[in-house]
Amino acid sequence: MKKFRTVLCAVFAFGFLLAMNIDAEAAGTFSTIEKGVFIGDIDVSGMTTLEAEEAVSSYIDSLKEKEITWNALNDNTVVVTAADLGIKWKNKEVIDQAGELGKAGNIVERYKALKDLEHQNEVFPLEITFDESLIRTLITDRCLQYNVEAVDGTLTREDGEFKYVAGQTGVEIDVEASVKSIFDYLSNEWEKDSVTLDLVAETTQPRGTAEELSMVKDLLGSFTTSYSTSGYNRSGNVKNGASKINGTLLYPGDAFSTYEAVSPFTEANGYFEAGSYLNGLVVDSLGGGICQVSTTLYNAVLLAELEVTERFNHSMIVTYVDPSADAAISGTAKDFKFVNNLDYPVYIEGYTSEDKKITFNIYGCETRPDNREVTYESIVVSKTVPEGEKIVADSAQPAGFIDVQSAHVGYVAELWKVVTVDGVEETREQINKSSYTPTPRTAAVGTATADPVVAQAINAAIATGSIEQCRATAAAINAGTYNNPALAAMMAQQQAAAAAAAAAAQQAEAATQ
């Protein structure tokens, strides 16, 4: 028994001394990392945690200049660096873990950790990561330029015959899939050296096989209007607008904007100054006459029974179609748009002829019964004849300028679609209702002048409300006789007439109160 107690005391003493020795050693070396400790490939043995952090950070910095080459499309490559992709050290907490090895935990845990290090190194993982947003931005900015868009098959029409033009397969970089692929590889598999990676791409097949487009052979709708009274500039605009729409192929579901097809209205795009409606007047503007193009197309679209999604009538009546059968174009405020709502593609043919007629033909695959016919009727609901005259002072024109325009009758009209089968009316549907503003005989009178006598004369003429008085005054100004006695007498008459008109208006107003 005495011997047993002696052995037990020896064991406790040894354990106590061992613990004391370990604690003493820990106290003296707590700020250094044990021998045999690595962070990734970096030996941090004997370093303080601060030194170890600096060593790892320096290693990360050395990786920043590593080149990562991306294989884009069509043998194009883009070279970036790890720094460009936002490389950074992800698991900095590993420094504390390395520093605590053999110094944290209970006596047994510490002892075991130290004994293990005598036989095998302890390697803590070094985790790096990248900035996905930077990867995405670089792909977008530097790689998408190599995308090849799919080109749909199309048709041309020559000498009354269609010819098929094959499309082109498209190849486009899948940005999000490429970001994920690059991020995952660099974060988990990268061997920390220059590397070449493939971007993820997807193929887009073009629409329109030869078989599909061979179905486009039937005339679905055709309409013609005349511009025989148009001058050279307006005729040129009509011809130019028709040419920009000619050859359009719309697949099922495709939308068409007339404004987008024919704009911009510039000389460089083939347009001339010609008359167009503005605030109740006909004024010259680039592209004047383009509304006859959209109107002719509108009627062909109606006959083909495509889906009209946007259409506006003119502010005043036009002469080349019936009321409510027009379609105005005015910048982006007024456009004519439609959709191919059919099951097959449609081809739009637009052209002008030497006798100044514009025609639009819409071809497709006819699926409507032969005994079914579609026509459109314009019905005038009301008519308003304008009264009196209107004078518009135009400060942009010189005194002596006068432009007199005819009156425009106002209308309210409706357009009705009538479907007959075997000559018997089957349906009647209202397509639109249009209101056209009545406009009296109007004169635009120039007022720009530095001569006070001329200004007085022209303003007095405008005040009379008489177009003929304005004509006479403009003629006198242009003849240079505005300061003679005859003009003075005319001005006096004008002023008297204006005063009389004002007095009469006051009396009429008083009588109604």
DRENKOL-271238 format. One record per residue: residue in three letters; x, y, z of N, C-alpha, C in turn. Coordinates in steps of 0.02 Angstrom, whole numbers, plus 50000, padded with zeros to 5 digits. Example, Ala and Ser with C-alpha at 12.3 -4.5 7.8 and 13.67 -1.06 7.14 Angstrom:
% residues 2
ALA506604971650390506154977550390506604983550390SER506424988850354506844994750357506455000250394
This chain:
% residues 513
MET500424994050000500005000050000500435006250000LYS500975006150039501425011850042501745013049974LYS501915007449940502215008149873501715011249824PHE501075009349828500555011949783500475019449792ARG500465021449857500385028649870500985032449842THR501555029549844502155032949818502105033949743VAL501885028749707501805029249633501275034349616LEU500715034349652500165039049637500405046149647CYS500785047249700501045054149712501525056149657ALA501905051249633502385052849580502025054849515VAL501475051149501501085052849441500805059849446PHE500495061449504500205068149512500755073349508ALA501325072049535501865076949534502105078049462PHE502155072349425502365073049355501875077149314GLY501215075649325500695079349290500715086649307PHE500805088049373500825095049395501415098649364LEU501995095249366502585098449338502515099449262LEU502205094249228502105094949156501665100849140ALA501115101449178500655107049167500995113649179MET501395113749233501745119949249502245121649193ASN502565116349167503055117549114502715120249051ILE502145117149032501775119348972501535126548980ASP501245128049039500995134749051501555139849048ALA502135137849077502705142549077502935143749006GLU502965138348967503185139048898502695143248858ALA502035142148870501525146048836501575153348853ALA501705154648917501745161648938502325165148905GLY502875161348893503455164548864503425165148789THR503015161148755503005161048682502305162048653PHE501855164848689501155165448667501085169548604SER501545174148592501495178548535501785175548472THR502055169548473502345166348414501975160048397ILE502005158248334501655152348309502115146348312GLU501845140648330502245134648340502565132448274LYS503105128748281503455126048223503025120748188GLY503045120948121502665116048082501965118448063VAL501825124948073501165127648056501205131347989PHE500755129647944500725132847879500035135847868ILE500015141247829499375143947803499425143347727GLY499065138547700499165136947631499865134247621ASP500235137347573500925135347561501425139547601ILE501185143847644501625148547679501785145847749ASP502445144947762502675142547827502695148547874VAL502265148447925502225153947972502525151948040SER502915146648041503225144348104503655149948134GLY503585150848199503995155648236503805162948225MET503295164248184503085171148172502575173248224THR502565179648237502005182248276501395182348229THR500815183148258500215183348215500235189248168LEU500525194848190500585200648147501045199248089GLU501615195848103502085194148050501775189148001ALA501395184448028501065179547986500555182947940GLU500185187747967499685191347927500025195147870GLU500585198247886500955202047835501235197347781ALA501455191447802501725186647754501195184247706VAL500605182647733500065180347690499815186047644SER499755192047672499535197847632500025199247575SER500665198547589501175199447538501095194247483TYR500935188247502500835182847453500225184447409ILE499695186747440499085188647402499255194147353ASP499655199047376499855204547332500245201947272SER500645196847282501045194147227500605190747174LEU500015188747194499555185547147499175190547104LYS499175196847125498765201747091498955202847018GLU499595201847002499825202946934499755196746889LYS499525191346917499425185346877498905186646823GLU499065184646762498615185846706498105180246698ILE497475182346689496945177546674496685179346605THR496765174846559496555175946489495885172746478TRP495425176646449494755174046433494705172746359ASN494505166846341494345165246272493645167746257ALA493595173146218492945175846198492725172046136LEU492375175446091492105172146032492545173445971ASN492525168845923492875169645859493615170845869ASP493925166845912494645167045924494885173645955ASN494445177445982494645183546017494785181946090THR495305185246117495475184246188495495190946224VAL495355190646288495385196546331495825194646391VAL496325198846404496795197446459496665202246516VAL496555199546576496455203546636496935200846689THR496975204346746497385201946801496935200246860ALA497245196546907496875194846968496665201147005ALA497085206347000496915212747032496295215747000ASP496245215246933495655217846898495015214646923LEU495085208346945494505204446966494375205047041GLY494755209347074494625210747145494835205147191ILE495415201947178495645196547221495745199047293LYS495545195147341495665196947412495675190647455TRP495965191347513496035186047562495375185447599LYS495085179447596494405178547622494395176747696ASN494845172047718494785169247786495355171747832LYS495365178147846495895180947888495875178247960GLU495325175447979495275172648047495745166748057VAL496005164148001496465158448006497105160448043ILE497285166748044497885169148079497815167648154ASP497245169348182497125168148253497125160648268GLN496845156748222496835149548232497545146648234ALA497965149148188498665146848187499035148848250GLY498905154948274499245157348334499025153748396GLU498415151248398498155147948458498325140548460LEU498575137748405498725130548404499255128848456GLY499095124148501499545122148555499535126748614LYS499125131848612499105136648668498395137648694ALA497915134848661497225135648681496935128848699GLY496425128948741496105122748762496395120348829ASN496175114448849496415111848913497105108748904ILE497365106048959498055103448960498135097748910VAL497655093248909497695087548864497685089748791GLU497235094448775497175096948706497825100348684ARG498115104348729498735107748711499295102648700TYR499335098148745499865093148742499815089048677LYS499195086948661499085082948600499275086948538ALA499075093448535499225097648477499975098148467LEU500325099248521501055099948515501375093348494LYS501145087848521501425081348503501285079748429ASP500685081648406500515080548336500975084348290LEU501155090448309501605094448268502305091448261GLU502485087248309503145083948305503165078748249HIS502575076448229502545071148179502275073548112GLN501875078948113501555081148050501395088648053ASN501545092047998501375099247995500625100247998GLU500435105948025499725108048025499645113347972VAL499245111747921499135116447865498425119247869PHE498395125647881497745129047881497585131347809PRO496965130747788496805132747719496855140347709LEU497115142247651497125149347632496575150247579GLU496065154047597495505155047552495535161947521ILE495475162247455495445168647421494775169147385THR494575175147371493935176247337494025182047289PHE493505183247248493525188447197492865192247197ASP492865197847164492275202247162491865200447100GLU491295197347111490875195247054490645201247013SER490515206847045490285212747008490825215346960LEU491465214946981492005216946937492075212046878ILE492005205746892492025200746837491475202246787ARG490875203446812490305204846769490425211046727THR490685216346758490795222646722491315221746667LEU491855218146682492385217046632492135212846573ILE491735207846587491455203846533490995208146490THR490585212046522490115216346486490485221446443ASP490975224746473491315230346439491805227946385ARG492125222146396492675220346352492555214146309CYS492025210446324491925204146288491295204046245LEU490785207646266490155207146229490205210046158GLN490735214046146490835216746078490955211046028TYR491145205246051491275199646006490665195245994ASN490105197146025489485193446011489315193745937VAL489025188645912488775188545843488025187445846GLU487655192545828486925192045831486665187545776ALA486145183945793485815179845742485475184345691VAL485535182545629485215186245575484675181745545ASP484055184045550483505180045526483525179245450GLY483275173645427483185172845356482685177945330THR482765180145269482325185245243482175184045170LEU481805188745141481615188245070481775194645034THR481915194044972481935199844927481435198544871ARG481205203944842480715203144788480985206744726GLU481105202944674481375205644613480965203044553ASP480745207944512480355206244452479755201944469GLY479435203544526478825200044545478935193244575GLU479565191444590479705184944618480085185644684PHE479935181244732480285181244796480915177044792LYS481445179444824482055175644830482245175044903TYR482435169044923482595167644993483325169445007VAL483435172845064484105174545087484195171145155ALA484665166445159484755162645220484995167045278GLY484815165045338485025168745397485705166545422GLN485895169145480486545167645510486465165845583THR486775160345603486745158245673487105163345717GLY486825164745774487115169545820487465165945878VAL487995169045903488345166445962488425172246011GLU488205171346072488235176646121488505174046187ILE488905178046220489175176346285488625176546337ASP488565171246376488095171046432488445174246492VAL488285180446506488655184246556488615180946625GLU488025179446647487945176746715488265169946723ALA488195165746672488505159046676489265159746674SER489525164546635490245165646633490515168246699VAL490155172846730490355175446795490405169846845LYS489905165546848489895160046896490475155246883SER490585153546819491115148846802491805151546822ILE491935157846805492585160846821492675161546896PHE492165163846931492205164847003492335158147038ASP491965153047019492035146547052492735143647040TYR492985144146978493635141246963494185144947001LEU494195151546999494725155247031494705154647107SER494105154047134494045153547207494215146747234ASN494125141447192494185134647219494705130247185GLU494855131647122495295127047085495925130347059TRP495975136747060496535140447032497185138347066GLU497705137047026498355135147053498825141047060LYS498545146947063498905153147078499435154847025ASP499285153446963499735155146909499315157746850SER499645160546800499275162946742498885157246711VAL498285158846687497835153546664497395156246608THR497155151746566496685153546512496025149946525LEU495485153846524494815151146538494335152646481ASP493885148046469493365149046418492765152546448LEU492505157446412491865160446433491305155946409VAL490745156246444490165152246426489775155846372ALA489635152546317489275155546261488675151246243GLU488185154446214487595150846192487445152546119THR487195147846084487045148646012486315150446003THR486195155245959485505157245944485365155745870GLN484875151645859484695149845791484265155345759PRO484385156945697483985162145663483285159645648ARG482835164345641482165162645619482145162445543GLY481685158745517481555159045446481945154145404THR481695148045401481985143145355481705144345285ALA482035141345237481795142045168481085139345161GLU480945133945197480275130945194479755135745223GLU479925138745281479445143345313479305149345269LEU479825152245241479735158345202479445157045133SER479465150745112479155149145047478395149845051MET478135150145112477405150945121477185158145106VAL477655162745105477485169845092477425170745017LYS476825170344992476725170844919476065174044900ASP475615174844949474945177344933474875184744950LEU474515188444910474385195544922473805196044972LEU473965198445032473455198945085473095205645085GLY473445210945064473145217545064473555222245021SER473215226544983473555231344939473165237844938PHE473535243444938473195249944936473645254944900THR473315259444862473675264444822473355271244832THR473765276544839473515283444840473915287444790SER473635293144770473955297444720474225303744753TYR474815305944730475095312344752475255316644690SER474805316244642474915319544577474965327044581THR474675330144633474705337444640475315339744680SER475735335044701476315336744742476885339244700GLY477255344044729477845346644697478445341944704TYR479015344244680479615340144680479815337844750ASN479815342444798480045340644866479595335544899ARG478935336844897478465332244930478485325444895SER478525325444829478565319144792479185315244812GLY479735318844821480355315544843480285312444911ASN479935315744957479835313045024479405306745023VAL478885306844981478445300944977478845294944950LYS479235296244898479635290844869480155288244919ASN480475292744955480985290845003480685286745060GLY480105288945085479775285245140479575278245119ALA479315277545058479105270945034479705266245029SER480275268945007480865264844998481135262245065LYS481035266145118481295264145184480875258645216ILE480265257845194479825252545220479855246445175ASN479965247545111479985242045063480475236545085GLY480245230345081480675224645097480645222445169THR480205225545209480145223645280479825216745286LEU480135212445324479855205845339479695205445412LEU479085203745428478865203245498478665196045512TYR479005193145563478815186545585478215186945632PRO477875181345643477305181445689477485184545757GLY477095189445778477215192845841477645199045836ASP477975200045779478405205945770477975212245765ALA478235217645796477895224145794478265228645745PHE477895233445717478175238145668477975245145686SER478475249645687478355256845698478535260545634THR478065264045606478195267745545478695273245557TYR478625276645614479085282145629479805279545633GLU479905274045667480575271345673480865269245606ALA480425267045561480655264645496480865270445450VAL480515276145455480635281545406481055287245434SER481135287645500481525293145530482275291445528PRO482705296545539482555303545556482395307745494PHE482035313145506481855317645451482405322845442THR482905320845406483485325145394483665324845320GLU484035329845297484265329845228484725323845216ALA485135322245266485595316545258485215310045249ASN484595309645274484195303645267483735304045207GLY483855308945163483505309245099482875313345097TYR482755317745147482135321545149482225328745127PHE481665331745103481645338645081481135342545123GLU481175349145118480675353545148480035353245107ALA479485351745140478835351545105478285352845156GLY477685354145131477125356145174476895350645221SER476745352745283476445348245332476015352345379TYR475565349045416475105352445461475465354345526LEU475335360545549475585362645615475145368245641ASN474785366845696474365371845729473865375045681GLY473555370845639473045373345595473305376545531LEU473955376345520474255379345460474645373945423VAL474745375245359475205371145320475875374645319VAL476385371545347477045374545351477555369645321ASP478105372445296478625368145269479045365045324SER479175358545318479605355145366479945349345330LEU480515347245356480865341545327480425335245334GLY480305332045278479895325945280479165327145266GLY478975333345249478275334645235478015329945181GLY477445326745194477165321945147477235314745171ILE477615313745224477725306945248477075303845274CYS476605307945293475965305345317475575301645262GLN475705303545199475375299745145475665292645141VAL476295292045158476615285445161476285281145215SER476235283945276475935280145331475205278745319THR474855283445288474145282445274474035276845224THR474435276645171474365271345121474515264545152LEU475035264345194475205258145228474635256045275TYR474335260845310473795259445357473225255645322ASN473035257945263472485254745228472665247845202ALA473295246845182473505240145162473505235445222VAL473715237845280473725233845341473015231945361LEU472545236545354471845235045370471575229545326LEU471745229845261471495224845215471815217945228ALA472445218045252472775211745269472545209145336GLU472175213245374471915211545440472455210145491LEU472995214045486473495213945539473235218145597GLU473545217445655473305220745716473605227845722VAL473175232845716473395239745724473425241345799THR474005243645823474095245045894474135252545909GLU474275256645859474295263945870474165267445804ARG473685272145807473525276045746473195282545767PHE473385287945734473095294545748472865297645681ASN472305301245684472105305045625472465311745622HIS472445315045565472735321745559472315326845596SER472615332645609472235337945642471715340845595MET471875340845530471395343245480471325337845426ILE470795338245388470635333145338471175332945285VAL471305326945259471755326145201471335324245141THR471625325045082471235324145020471355317544985TYR471865313745005472055307844967471715301444991VAL471355301745048470935296145070470305298945101ASP469815294645111469195296645144469325298345217PRO468865302245247468935303745319468975297245360SER469405297345410469525291645456469945286145426ALA470165286945364470595281845333471325284045332ASP471485289345369472165292045369472535289745432ALA473195290445430473625288745487474205293745488ALA474195298145538474685303645541475325301445575ILE475875304845555476525304045587476745310945611SER476925311445675477165317845702477665316345757GLY478305315745738478815314145787478635307645823THR478745307545888478565301745928477865302445959ALA477565308445949476895309645978476355305945940LYS476435305545874475955302045833476335297045789ASP476145290845794476475285645756475945280745731PHE476115277145679475685271645657476065265145670LYS475775260945713476095254645732475605248845722PHE475895243145707475475237145701475895231045716VAL475565225345725475885219045743475665213745693ASN476135209445675475955203645635475635198445680ASN474975198345681474605193845724474425187245689LEU474725186145631474575180045593475055174445612ASP474925168545585475335162745601475935161945555TYR475995166345506476535165945458476865172845450PRO477475173045425477795179545413477415183445359VAL477505190045360477235194345308477795198745280TYR477745200145216478245204145181477895210445156ILE478205216345168477905222645147478295225345087GLU477925226445033478215229444973477935236444966GLY478375241344959478155248244950478535251444892TYR478165254944848478495258044791478065263944765THR478385268144725478035273644691478105272644616SER477665275844579477675275244506477765282044474GLU477905282044410478035288344374477415292844371ASP476835289944376476225294044376476045296444446LYS476535296344491476465299044559475915295444599LYS476005289044603475585284944646476035280844692ILE475815280044753476175275944802475755269844818THR476075264044820475725257744832476085253744886PHE475685250644930475955245744977475585239144967ASN475975233844959475715227044955475965223045014ILE475525219245045475715215045101475605207745081TYR476155203945080476135196945060476205192445121GLY475895186645116475945181645170475665175045147CYS475405171345194475075165045178474325165945189GLU473955165745136473225166945141472875160945172THR472545162145228472175156845262471425158545265ARG471235164345239470535166445240470155163145183PRO469525161345193469135158045141469065162545079ASP469035159445021468975163244958468325167044954ASN467805164644986467145167944981467045173445033ARG467575174945071467545180245122467895186445095GLU467555192245101467835198545076467815203845131VAL468355207845134468405213145184468435219845147THR467995224445167468005231345141467945236145200TYR468085242545186468045247645239467635253545213GLU467195255945257466755261445240466885267445285SER466945273245254467015279545291466335282845296ILE466135284345357465485287445369465595294145404VAL465355299645374465415306245404464845307145453VAL465005308145515464505309045568464265316245570SER464735320945563464545328045564465055331945523LYS464845338045503465255342345462465185349445487THR465745352845496465735359645522466105364245473VAL465725369045445466025373845399466285379745440PRO466925381345435467205386845475466955393645452GLU466905398245498466665404945482467225409945493GLY467175415545457467635421145467468335419745441GLU468785423945464469485423445445469935423445507LYS470535421245498471005420945554471675423645530ILE471965428045571472615430845555473105428845611VAL473675426245591474185424145638474805428345627ALA474995432145678475605436145674476215431545681ASP476665432145633477255427845631477885432045638SER478155432145699478745436345712479375433445680ALA479345427245655479925424345623479985426445550GLN479445429445523479445431645453479485439345451PRO479795442045398479855449345393479195452645377ALA479125458845398478535462745380478505463145304GLY477915462145277477835461745204477695454645181PHE477855449645226477705442645210476975441245228ILE476625437845183475945435645199475805429145162ASP475545424245197475385417745169474665416145186VAL474235416245135473525415145146473355407945128GLN473025404445174472845397445165472095396545166SER471865391845126471145390745120470855387945185ALA470195388645191469845385945249469825378345245HIS469785375145302469725367845307469075366245344VAL468655362345311468025360245342468175355145397GLY467825355745452467915350945507467455345045498TYR467695339145518467295333045512467355328845575VAL466835325145588466865319445633466665313445591ALA467115308545587466985302845542467165296345577GLU466875291045551467005284345577467215279745519LEU467645274945535467845269945486467575263245510TRP467225259845465466915253445482467195247845439LYS467325242145470467545236145435466935231845421VAL466855230145357466275226245336466525219645306VAL466295214145334466485207545309465865204345278THR465965202145215465425198645181465655191545164VAL465185186945164465315180045144464815178345089ASP465085176545031464665175244972464215181344957GLY464495187344968464135193444952463645195745004VAL463565191845058463085193545111463465196245171GLU463255202045195463605205045252463545200545314GLU464135199045342464155194745400464285198745464THR464755203445461464905207545519465035214745497ARG464935219345543465085226445533465375229045599GLU465995231445597466355233445657466665240345649GLN466565244645699466875251245696467615250645713ILE468035253445669468765253045678469025259145714ASN468785265045697469005271145731468485276545723LYS468565281845762468175287945756468655293745759SER468625298045709469125303345702468785310145699SER469105314945732468855321845731469375326345698TYR469155330245648469585334745612469375341945626THR469845346145646469695352845668469505357345610PRO468945361045616468785366045564469265371945571THR469525374345516469995379845517469775385045466PRO469655391345486469445396545439470015398445391ARG469835402245341470355405045297470845408945340THR471485407145333471985409545380472565412845343ALA472815418245372473395421645344473935422045398ALA474535419745380475115420845422475455427145399VAL475525432145443475765438745425476415440145461GLY476945441545423477585443045453477595449845488THR477925450245545477945456545585478655458745602ALA479155455045581479845456745601480085462845562THR480255468245597480515474245566480825478745619ALA481335482545598481645487445643481365494445631ASP480945495145581480655501645563480005502645602PRO479975507445647479365508445687478755510145645VAL478845513545589478275515345547477985509045515VAL478435504645491478215498345462477865494145515ALA478165493745574477855489845628477155492345644GLN477085499045646476425501945661475925500145607ALA476165500545544475715499145488475475491945489ILE475945487145497475745480145493475335478045553ASN475485480645613475085479045672474395481945667ALA474335487945636473665490845626473255486645579ALA473585483945527473225479745479472985473345512ILE473425470345554473235464145588472645465545635ALA472645471345667472115473045714471425473545681THR471405474745616470755475245583470425468345577GLY470825463145579470555456445570470395454845498SER470615459145452470455458245382471075455745345ILE471015450145312471565447545272471725452245215GLU471205455245185471325459745128471695465945150GLN471545468445210471915474245236472655472345245CYS472775466345270473465464045279473815463245212ARG473455460745162473735460045094473955466845068ALA473515471845074473655478445047474255481645083THR474265480845149474815483745187475475480245169ALA475455473645163476055469945144476305472045076ALA475835473045029476025475244962476355482144964ALA476085486745005476375493445011477065493145042ILE477155488845092477815488145124478315485445074ASN478115480345036478565477444987478735482244930ALA478265486844916478375491744862478765497844887GLY478865498244953479235503844982478835510144987THR478175509744985477745515744987477375516445053TYR477625513145105477265513045168477265519845203ASN477715524545182477745531045216477445536645175ASN477065534845123476755540045083476055541645110PRO475755547045086475095549045112474565543645103ALA474615539945047474095534845036474115529545090LEU474725527545110474785522645163474555525445230ALA474715531945241474485535045303473725534945307ALA473415536345250472675536245249472425529145261MET472775524245232472585517245241472645515245314MET473195517645347473285516045417472745519045459ALA472555525145442472005528445479471365524545472GLN471225522145411470625518145400470655511645440GLN471245508645441471315502445478471205503445553GLN471495508745578471425510145650470705511545667ALA470365515345622469655516745634469235510345633ALA469405506045584469045499745579469165495345640ALA469785495245663469945491345722469585493945784ALA469565500745790469215503745847468475502245844ALA468185502545783467465501145776467325493845794ALA467765489345773467665482245788467695481045863ALA468165484445896468235483645969467625486346005ALA467375492045981466775495046012466175490546004ALA466105487645944465545483245931465575477045976ALA466185474545986466265468646029466075470246101GLN466255476346124466085478346193465325478946201GLN465005481846151464275482446154463945475646155ALA464205471046114463905464346112463995460846179GLU464575461746210464695458646275464245461646329ALA464155468246326463725471546375463005469246368ALA462795467946306462105465846294461975458946322THR462485454946329462385448046353462435447446429GLN462645452746461462725452446534462075454146571
